[in-house]
Amino acid sequence: MKTWITYIAAIAMGFAANLLVGDLEILKSVVASAVPILLDLGMFILFPLAFILFASGIASLRRQAETTLFFSSTILWSLATTLVLSCFAAALYFILPLGMENVTTNGADAAALSTINAIQPSQFFAMIVNRNSFLQFVMTDQTLLPILVMAGLLGFALKPDMETIRPAYVVMNSLAEAMLRLARIFTILGAFFVGFIAFNWFNSVDAEGRFFANLKFFGMIGIALSSALFILMPLMFALFTGFKGGNPYRVLFGGMSAYLAGFFSGNILYAGTSIIALSRQNNGVRKRIAGTAVPLYTIIGKGGTAMVATTTTLALIVSFNGSLPSWQAVMSIALLSSLFSLISSFHLGYETIFIVVMVLRNLEINLEGVEMMMVVLLPFLNGFGVLLDSAIATFGAAYTSRLVSPDDSVAYRDLV
């Protein structure tokens, strides 16, 4: 059975279980204890998967003389989607300037905002260069950057331009195929994980007090998200590929289960394994592209989070002031959201909060505690952001792959 069916079915079962037996304390306790374990299992192979695929991919890109094309297209797609989505959110707010209403901040952790700070240069460079390179593998589980640096160096040296290096290159390619097989297995099993994660999400989120009481704001978020998913990104994909990259909606459909996993987990790394597997299997993305582009997009492909952060920042300002600021201020918020999104991946699970807090600080906007509303709404806001970021990674991998090779169409029966 296809993953898009099993994931939707698992989410529906999680929702139904929450309605029927969601009040059972023992069940809530068991699921709440199991969800962190399931999230860890979902990310269990991501770091070795990214290391092996990235090293193998860089070596293959160097062999094919496609390294410059790969990095330029990946960076271009990341920056373009981030700017377009953020500016679209700002423009949409001029049409629908809606604030947050009826959001109680009871239970919000006041310390969550005070601890948000930009990563220091010393911390950033420590992730790139370490006295003991083996520490790169255990430095953090919040970002793929440290292991990608090591993988990139290994891949650079693995270019099979010498007879003695070719066996190592072949072995690394074989390992990459084995890791892709594991990624497909974990993606298929992910439906089971998502069912429990969805139950816990529905059970822990106060939909009546947070979502239904604030339908106007979430309606605007829904318009922005739908426009980005079904209009802006497919159009950008078509334009960037010169209308030769195939049906963009087929690309969008190919990664559906990864988007759902990203939304309910609120974790781009949890969705990362599925994005890699689905890009390769469903969208015909070349292995050397899927294994290199997707890990990079988990770091710099944050256009969805930037879009949600722009909308959230403007909503908080409207809630506090009662009116929208000048268009110059609105565009400044959109541009700063785009800028800070590039380093938001170092705050895994709190990317939206990080961007909003940094924008408010740099523009010296004091909302006198109104920003606590977004802490309460974080499961929604971060979920929407990760969903869009997952789609950006899916489209981005397909875009770069179409540049280096013809459109490899995949029959529906071969989809996972």
Secondary structure, DSSP 8 states (H G I E B T S, - for coil): --HHHHHHHHHHHHHHHHHHHTT-HHHHHHHHHHHHHHHHHHTTTHHHHHHHHHHHHHHHHHHTT-HHHHHHHHHHHHHHHHHHHHHHHHHHHHH------S---TT--THHHHT-----HHHHHHHH--SSGGGGGTS-SS-SHHHHHHHHHHHHHT-S-STTTHHHHHHHHHHHHHHHHHHHHHHHHHHHHHHHHHHHHHHHS-IIIIIGGGHHHHHHHHHHHHHIIIIIHHHHHHHHTTT-S--HHHHHHHTHHHHHHHHHH--HHHHHHHHHHHHHHTS---HHHHHHHHHHHHHH--HHHHHHHHHHHHHHHHHHHSS---HHHHHHHHHHHHHHHTTGGGSTT-HHHHHHHHHHHHTT---TTTTHHHHHTHHHHHHHHHHHHHHHHHHHHHHHHHHHS------GGG--
